[in-house]
């Protein structure tokens, strides 16, 4: 009887061990098996994109916080609340929601650094962590973005390595997050002004203790300019002067700040006036070795209309007029459009200082010497 009991016990033990082994093997297989196909990293996020109230993008050395202040309005917290681009915010949030896991990768913390998904506080971490929270601070998604395997193109998403900060398993993912960074220019509209040269009527440069210089164009379609205010007998350098009216065209910035003094009150003032009534005043200073510009925008009304051309007399003059090339379309805005533009620009630029590239700052700081032609003169670098 006792021997029979031992046999039964032995059989049961074998069965239990076998079952445990099978269960462990199955669990490991399930944990390591690839998903049945690409699956979203955050399956419910796409349904809650409108709940996102803050985006934090961080590396081991830097971070940036983009926060929603009112519906449809986002700001960069570290830049004194400068407006963020709503299009870039949407692109980042939707991009994270649409990111898919493709294949499992290492769960060994010692190997995270090889694919760039180490925690931000780990030595040598190169990861970028993006975190989305709602208005109450509740996390909606968080992801460490590591090395890029392939870059996205216009129609094809890229592939890169990722890991959720609280998970051990890393993944090869597919989406459009490979270039996300805590870089200001990735989150704002970096072009702050785009007033084409054709609209510029004149540019007045007024530096302290110096005679004002005036660069003038006769009409929106004119290609020649006039320069006045230079020393007697000085010949203007037209190549340099022609560049000054282009200063407000596709003007991109490097940084933005709310200045505390910085010497703007005593800075040279360069005033741009358009044929359709826009007035843009630019003050430029050096601060911490960089070029910063403050703008003031207003509307002064359009320039007086040019006198109408005299009517041709006789057949000969009529024929001459008939051969004249057709007049190109005017680049100017209507008074209503120009006033609306002035209000919009004043609202966007007032109170801010913008860092611009050195070659662009040169347009706002020309001097009489810069605008005077002389033998052997070297052109100022523009790029």
JOQUIVEN-V460556 format. One line per field, one symbol per residue. phi: phi as a letter, one per 40 degrees, with the letter a starting at -180 (. if undefined). burial: b if it has 24 or more other ideal C-beta (glycine too) atoms within 12 Angstrom, else e. Layout:
phi = ???
burial = ???
This chain:
phi = .ccccccccccdccccccccccccccccccccccccidbccbdbcdcbccccbabbbabcbaaabbbccadgbbbcccbfgccccccccccccccccccbcbbcbcbcdcbdccbgbcccccdgdbcbbbbbbcccgccbaaacbbcccaccbdbbccbacaacdcbccbacbbibbcbcacbdccbbccccaabcddcccabbbbcdgbcdbbbbbcadbcbbbbbbgcddgccccccccccccccccfcbbbaaaccbgggccbcdbbbbbccbhcbbbbbbbcbfgbcbbbbbbabbgccdccccccccbgccccccccccccccccccccdcccccccccccccbcgbbbcbcdccccccbcbdcccbcadgcccccba
burial = eeeeeeeeeeeeeeeeeeeeeeeeeeeeeeeeeeeeeeebbbeebeeebeebbbbbbbbeeeebbbbbeeeeebbbbbbeebbbbeebbebbbbbbbbbbbbbbbbeeeeebbebbbbbbeeeebbbbbbbbbeeeeebbbbbbbbbbbeebeeeebbbbbbbbbeeebbbbbbbbbbebbbbbbbbbbbebbebbbbbbbbbbbbbeeeebbbbbbebbeeeebebebbeeeeebbeebbbbbbbbbbebebbbbbebeebebeebbbbbbbbbbbbbbbbbbbebeebbbbbbbbbbbebbeeeeeeeeeeeeeeeeeeeeeeeeeeeebbeeeebeebbeebeeebeebbbbbbeebbbbbbbbbebbbeeeeeeeeeee
